[in-house]
Amino acid sequence: MAQDLRNLFEKDTKVQRAKMSEGHEARFLEKLEKELPIEKKSSGFSFLNIAASVVVLLGLSFGAYQFFGGSGGEVVPVDNPVVENTIKSMGEFSPELKKVEDYYLASINLELSKVELTPENKDLVDGYIQRLKELNDEYNKLTIELNDNGPNSITLDALISNLKLRLNLVTRLKEKLEEFNDDSFGEESA
């Protein structure tokens, strides 16, 4: 049953070799070009590709500069007394402490941004702002102590308590301002 096709074609005398008409291939290629034109792609880089490459390189360079501190590759000797003159905040010692510090500082700043300063409440606000400044100075001293002695529970607790106290102070300021506004509106309507 299985037969070799090559043998069948060799034996078949009826097979005629068909010739295509002259110019058939050229007409076929012309029709093919009309139906499926070949899009010519520009070779080389366009202006936008070059500009995008430059922007990416500048971004990466700036990021590397920020990441490596921009020291220009200079190595500071260990005996130099000015090895590091930056003060690390509480958040730089631990991710958990950073979350706590960021939460309190953001809450304090948010609450302070909601305070409306008017000529009538200026004295009240100034008193609270002065107290907040004193607490901030104390916080800075505690941060220096944290850098000098390293993280310990007493200093960390004091820093967190300072942040809590500042947030409570801002909250009390808002409450006093609301009372002040309620009193001044009550006096105006009477």
C-alpha positions as CSV (number, residue, x, y, z in Angstrom):
1,M,0.0,0.0,0.0
2,A,2.6,2.4,0.8
3,Q,4.3,3.5,-2.3
4,D,7.2,5.9,-2.9
5,L,5.8,9.1,-4.5
6,R,9.0,9.7,-6.4
7,N,8.6,6.4,-8.2
8,L,5.0,7.3,-9.1
9,F,6.0,10.7,-10.6
10,E,8.8,9.1,-12.6
11,K,6.4,6.5,-14.1
12,D,3.7,9.0,-14.8
13,T,4.2,10.2,-18.3
14,K,1.2,12.5,-18.3
15,V,2.9,15.0,-16.0
16,Q,3.6,18.0,-18.1
17,R,6.0,20.7,-17.1
18,A,3.9,23.8,-17.0
19,K,5.6,27.0,-17.9
20,M,4.5,30.3,-16.5
21,S,3.7,33.2,-18.8
22,E,6.3,35.7,-19.4
23,G,6.4,38.5,-16.8
24,H,4.2,36.5,-14.4
25,E,6.7,36.9,-11.5
26,A,7.0,40.6,-12.0
27,R,3.2,41.1,-12.0
28,F,2.9,38.9,-8.9
29,L,5.5,40.9,-7.0
30,E,3.8,44.2,-8.1
31,K,0.4,43.0,-6.8
32,L,2.1,41.7,-3.6
33,E,3.7,45.1,-3.0
34,K,0.4,46.9,-3.5
35,E,-1.3,44.6,-0.9
36,L,1.5,44.4,1.6
37,P,3.8,47.4,1.3
38,I,7.1,47.1,3.1
39,E,7.5,49.9,5.7
40,K,10.9,51.4,5.5
41,K,12.5,51.9,8.9
42,S,14.9,54.7,9.5
43,S,18.3,53.6,10.3
44,G,20.2,55.1,13.2
45,F,18.8,56.9,16.2
46,S,16.2,59.6,16.0
47,F,16.5,62.8,18.0
48,L,14.0,61.6,20.5
49,N,15.9,58.4,21.2
50,I,19.1,60.4,21.8
51,A,17.3,62.8,24.1
52,A,15.7,60.0,26.1
53,S,19.1,58.4,26.4
54,V,20.6,61.6,27.7
55,V,17.8,62.1,30.2
56,V,18.2,58.5,31.5
57,L,22.0,58.9,31.8
58,L,21.6,62.2,33.7
59,G,19.1,60.6,36.1
60,L,21.3,57.6,36.8
61,S,24.3,59.9,37.3
62,F,22.4,62.1,39.8
63,G,21.0,59.0,41.6
64,A,24.5,57.6,41.9
65,Y,25.8,61.0,43.1
66,Q,23.1,61.1,45.8
67,F,23.6,57.5,46.8
68,F,27.4,57.7,47.2
69,G,27.3,61.0,48.9
70,G,29.0,63.0,46.3
71,S,32.3,62.8,48.1
72,G,34.2,62.8,44.8
73,G,35.8,59.5,45.7
74,E,37.9,61.1,48.5
75,V,38.6,58.8,51.4
76,V,38.6,60.6,54.8
77,P,41.4,59.2,57.1
78,V,40.2,57.6,60.3
79,D,42.4,59.8,62.5
80,N,40.7,62.9,61.1
81,P,38.5,64.3,64.0
82,V,35.9,65.4,61.4
83,V,35.1,61.9,60.2
84,E,31.3,62.5,60.4
85,N,29.8,65.7,61.5
86,T,26.2,64.8,60.8
87,I,23.9,63.9,63.6
88,K,21.8,60.8,63.1
89,S,18.2,61.0,64.0
90,M,16.4,58.3,65.9
91,G,15.0,56.9,62.7
92,E,18.4,56.1,61.3
93,F,19.1,53.5,64.0
94,S,16.1,51.3,63.2
95,P,13.3,51.1,60.6
96,E,10.7,50.8,63.5
97,L,12.1,53.9,65.1
98,K,11.9,55.7,61.8
99,K,8.3,54.8,61.5
100,V,7.5,56.1,65.0
101,E,9.5,59.3,64.4
102,D,8.0,59.9,61.0
103,Y,4.5,59.3,62.3
104,Y,4.8,61.8,65.2
105,L,6.6,64.5,63.1
106,A,4.1,64.2,60.3
107,S,1.2,64.4,62.8
108,I,2.7,67.4,64.6
109,N,3.3,69.3,61.3
110,L,-0.2,68.4,60.0
111,E,-1.9,69.7,63.1
112,L,0.3,72.9,63.1
113,S,-0.7,73.5,59.5
114,K,-4.3,73.5,60.5
115,V,-3.8,76.3,63.1
116,E,-5.2,79.6,61.9
117,L,-3.2,82.6,63.2
118,T,-5.2,85.8,63.7
119,P,-4.4,89.0,65.6
120,E,-6.8,87.9,68.3
121,N,-5.2,84.5,69.0
122,K,-1.6,85.5,68.3
123,D,-0.5,85.7,72.0
124,L,-2.0,82.2,72.7
125,V,-0.4,80.7,69.6
126,D,3.0,82.4,70.4
127,G,3.0,80.8,73.9
128,Y,2.4,77.4,72.5
129,I,5.0,77.9,69.7
130,Q,7.6,79.0,72.3
131,R,6.9,75.8,74.3
132,L,7.2,73.7,71.1
133,K,10.5,75.4,70.4
134,E,11.8,74.4,73.9
135,L,10.7,70.8,73.3
136,N,12.3,70.8,69.9
137,D,15.6,72.1,71.4
138,E,15.4,69.3,74.1
139,Y,14.8,66.8,71.3
140,N,17.9,67.9,69.5
141,K,19.9,67.6,72.7
142,L,18.6,64.0,73.2
143,T,19.5,63.2,69.6
144,I,23.0,64.4,70.2
145,E,23.1,62.2,73.3
146,L,21.8,59.3,71.2
147,N,24.6,59.8,68.8
148,D,27.2,60.0,71.5
149,N,26.1,57.1,73.6
150,G,24.4,54.9,71.0
151,P,20.8,53.7,71.2
152,N,19.6,52.8,74.7
153,S,16.2,52.4,76.1
154,I,16.3,55.5,78.3
155,T,17.3,57.9,75.5
156,L,14.9,56.3,73.0
157,D,12.0,56.5,75.5
158,A,12.8,60.2,76.2
159,L,12.8,61.0,72.5
160,I,9.5,59.2,71.9
161,S,8.0,60.9,75.0
162,N,9.2,64.3,73.7
163,L,7.4,63.6,70.4
164,K,4.2,62.5,72.2
165,L,4.4,65.7,74.4
166,R,4.8,67.9,71.3
167,L,1.8,66.2,69.6
168,N,-0.3,66.6,72.7
169,L,0.7,70.2,73.0
170,V,-0.4,71.0,69.4
171,T,-3.6,69.1,70.1
172,R,-4.2,71.3,73.2
173,L,-3.4,74.4,71.2
174,K,-6.1,73.4,68.6
175,E,-8.6,72.8,71.5
176,K,-7.8,76.2,73.1
177,L,-8.2,77.9,69.7
178,E,-11.6,76.3,69.2
179,E,-12.7,77.5,72.7
180,F,-11.2,80.9,72.0
181,N,-13.2,81.1,68.7
182,D,-16.4,79.8,70.4
183,D,-16.0,82.5,73.1
184,S,-15.3,85.3,70.7
185,F,-18.3,84.3,68.5
186,G,-20.5,84.1,71.6
187,E,-19.4,87.6,72.7
188,E,-20.0,89.1,69.2
189,S,-23.6,87.7,69.1
190,A,-24.5,88.9,72.6
